[in-house]
């Protein structure tokens, strides 16, 4: 799976962007929200989701981690495909969508182009409890300490270390050095775990 794309913007339209990555051009579907954030950029780094169908592979790009996570929640709802999810994200800000889902504001959801009452109610029922767990921003280049800590723990678990042990070691390091980069955290954690 392709988790993110980083490269030079070759062309962009409100719902698609062509990115050159090492001489290969990736056509990526994007929301209007992501398009607006790319207005003056020549280089881009996007979180991505690869949609696999019988006859097509479609790549969807997101400027923030929260937008990607919301997209993945939306496509988990019966009847919402990747294109519909992209439309929803183009029609409402993530913060407003989360708020509408949490508070049960069906009228706000119906105001999104392409969303009728039944779809809005289905979104409400299936996603109300799930939106709490979404990341707040997660833009590339603006990493919060909690994301760094979480990413370091995930990296250690992926390397085969126990989740609880990884959490304990990373917590100890961040208590000593709260502004440590993810690279420093992983290096120190590996040194600690291997001694």
Buried (B, 14 or more C-beta within 10 A) or exposed (E): EBEEBEBEBEEBEEBEBBBBEEEEEBEBBBBBBBBEBBEEEEEBBBBBBEBEEEEEEBBBBBBBBBBBBBBBBBBEBEEBEBBBBBBBBBBBEBEBBBBBBBEEBBEBBBBBEEBEEEBBBBBBEBBBEBBEEBBEBBBBEEBEEEBBBBBBBEBBBEEEBEEEBBBBBBEEBBEEEEEBEBEBBBBBBBEBBEE
